[in-house]
Amino acid sequence: MFAVSLILLSAAVHAVVNILTKRADDKYAMRLLIGVFSALLVAPALFFVPLPLGKAIWLLAATAFVHALYELLLVKSYESADFSAVYPVARGTGPLFTAIGAIFLLHEHPALLEIAGIVMVCGGVIAIGYSYRASAGAKAGLLFALGTGVTIGCYTLIDASGVRAVVNPLSYVLWFFVAHGISVLFTAPGVRGRAVVVEARRQWKLGLLTAALSITTYGSAMLAYRFGATAQLAALRETSVLFGTALAMSFLGEHMTLRRWIAAGAIAAGAIMLQMD
């Protein structure tokens, strides 16, 4: 239940972080601010945890690379289509890749009921995304969202392995934010040049708030992976789509249809099934 509580906290806060990113004037600048401020906020705590050594160092390097690619694909998807279309596709496909990797790479063996729950959660979130009529731009956004889902599956497996590879899980969690901060220093300016730094200065207050929330959402998720099964928790985290859809309706003026409500019900039902085994 501790792992489940952490992952549900992560899901709720994750939706807020992504809504704030979607609303930002310059999304590359916002992702840059999230990465840099997250690293700065956790920096004082680094003196109180041991250095992650051995296998964990290579996993940190790998997750920094994958997260850099994730940032680029995420922003491109948000720039191309509605939040409530691309967000569910990205988050719904991520656990599918995570579940496959957890079975073949981490040697986890979810029960049949849990597999059914994963399928329902993933199917529900993808159905919400595909319930939108896709223009040419929206189709490109959905492709970027699918690519984002691949990176989500990859970094989830990497970080689940990393947080289990150290004696103190906080050492990996805290150093992850440092590694991530370094990676975005290259990706955002590399794509947008100096202009992204200028824009980041203008949005720094919102960036600081979003960075603090980002630490909460992904820090909670990584700690949950330390104590629970990766595939089930990754799927349960995608209940963030329910929170995200509610926020999109309230703050972005986007609307729900009957089909989307049915898909949302499938997500809730799948989340319950994940906890019934």
N, C-alpha and C positions, 0 to 999 in steps of 0.2 A: 504493500500500500504506500510505502514511502516513495518508491520509484514512480508509482502511478500519480501520486500527488505532485511530485516534481515535474512530471511530463505534462500534466494538465495546466500547471502554472506556466510552463514554457509555452504551451499552445496559446493560452490567452494573451500573454504578453507579445508573442510572436506576431499575432494579428495586428496589434497596435503598432509595432515597429514597421511593418510593411505598409500599413495605411499611411503612416507619417512619411515613409519613403515615396509612396505614390504621389502624395500631395506636395512634395518638395518641388521648388521651381527648377532646380538642377539636381537630378537624381544621382549623377556621378559624384557631384560634390557631397551629397548627403551620405553616400556609401563611403566616401573618403573620410568624412568626419566621424562616422560610426567606427570605422577601423582604428583611426588614430586616437580618438578620445577613449575608446575602450581600452587600448593599450596603456594610455596614460593613467586612467582610473585604477587599473589593477596593479600598476607598477609598485606602489608602496608595499603591497602584500607579498611581492616576490621575495622580500627579505625574510619572510617567515615560513617559507616552504622550501623543500629541497629541490635541487635542479633535476629535471627529468633527464635521465641518462639512458645509454644503450639504445634499445629499439625505439623508445619514446621520441628520441631526437629525430630519427628518420621519419617517424609518423607525423611529427610536427611540421617538418619540411614538406611532406606530401600534402598535408591538409592545407597548408598555406598556398600551395600551388593550385589545388582544386578549388579552394575558396576564391582565389583570384579569378578563375574562369567562371565560377558561380556568380560573382558580382557582375561581370560583364553581361552574361546571359540574362540575369534577373533584370537589370536596368533596361536592356534592349526589349525584353518582353513587356515591361511596364510602359515603355515609350510607344509601343506598337498597338496595344489593345487595352480594353477595360480591365481594371484590377480584378473584378469579380469573374472575369473570363480566364485570364492567364494564371492567377494565383491558385485556383483549384487544380488546374492541370499540372502545374509545377509541383505542388505539394502532394497531389494524388499519385503521380508517377514515381516520386522519390521513394516511398515505402515499397513499391513493387521491386525496384532495383535493390533496395536494402534487404528485403526478404530473401531474394535469390542469393545475394552475396552472403547473408548470414547463414544460410543453409550450406553453401558450398565452401565458403572461406572461413567462417567462424564455427562451423560444425554445430550449429543450433538446429534443433528439430522441433518446430512448433507442432502442437496437436492439431488435429483436423478442424476442431471448432475454432481454434485461433487462426488457422489459415483462412477459414470462411470469413472470420471477422476482418482480417486484413483485406481480403478481396472486396468486402462490402464497403469498407472505409475508402479504399482507393477508387472503387467504381463510383461511389457517390460523389467524391470530389471531382473526378474527371467528368462525370455527367453534368455537374454544375457548370464547368467550364465550357463544355461543348453544347450547352443549351443556348448559347448565344449565336446569333447569325453572324457568320464570319465574312467580313469584307476582306479585300486583298491585304490590307494592313493587319487586320485581326488574325488572318491565317498565318502571317509572318510572326505575329506575337505568340500564337499557339506553338509554332515550331521552336521559337526561343524558349518558351515555357517548358516544352518537352526536354530540350537540352538542359535547362535548369534542373529538371527532375533527375536527369542522369547524374549531374554533379552532386545533388542532394544525397542520392544513394551512395555515391563514392565517399563523400566526406563523412557521412554517418558511420559507415563501416570503419573508416580510418580512425575516427575519434572514439568510437566504441572500443576499438582495440587499444588505442592510446591510453585511455583513462583506466583501462584494466592492466596496463603494462607497468604502472608505477605503484609504489607503496602508498603514497599519499595522493589521492585523486585530484586534490586541489592544485598540486604542482603542474599537472598536465593542463588542467582547465585554465589556470592563470597564464601559463606560458603560451597557450593557444592564442589568447587575445593579443599577446605581443607579436606572435608570428603572423597573425592575421593583419595586424596594424602595419607591419612592414610590407606585406604583400600589396595592400591597397595603395601604398605610397608609390608603387610602380604602375599599377593598373589604371587608376583614374587619371593621373597626369599623362600617362602614355596614350590614352584614348583621346582626351580633351585638351591636353597641353596646359599652358599656364592659366588659361581661362577658368579651369576647374578650381584652381587654388584661390583665385580672386572671388569666385562665387562662394567657395567654402567659408571665406572670411565673413561674408554677409549672412550666412545661415548658421553660424557657429553655435548660437544658443539652442536652436532646435536640434542641432547635431549632438550637442552635449547631452540633452535629455534622451534622445534616441539611443545614444551609445550606452547610457546607463541601463536602459530597458533591454538593449541587446545583450549586455552581460547577464542580466537576469534570465532572459529566455534561453540562450544557448548554454550558459553555465548550468542551469537547472537540467537541461536535456542531457548534457554530458555526465553529470552526476547520476542521473537516472539510469543511463546505460551501464554505469558501474555496478548497479544493484539489480538490474532486471534484464530480460531477454531483448535483444536489439530490435528484431523485426516487429514484435508486438508493440514495443514502446514507440518505435518510429511511426507505426500506423496510428497509434493513439494520439500522437502529437499532431496528426493532421486534422484532428477536430478543431484546430486553429482556423480551418476554413469556415466553420460555423460562426466563430467569433468574427472572422474577417468579413463574411457576408453581411452580418448584422451591422458592422461598422460602416461597410460600403453603402448600405441602405441609408444609414443615419447621416453620414458625413460627406459622401461622394455623390449622393442623389441617384444611386443605381437601384434597380427594382428586381424583385423576386417574382417568378412565375410559379404556377402549380408544379410544373416539372422540377423546378429547382428546389421547391419545398420537399418533394418526394425524395429527391437525391439527398437533401439534408437529413431526412429521416433515416435513410440507409446508412449514412455516416454515423448517426447516433446509435442505431441498432448494431452496427459493426463494432463500435467502441465498447458497447455492453458485452458483446460476445467475446471480445478479447479478454474480458475479466471473469468469464464464467468457468474457465477450465480449472 
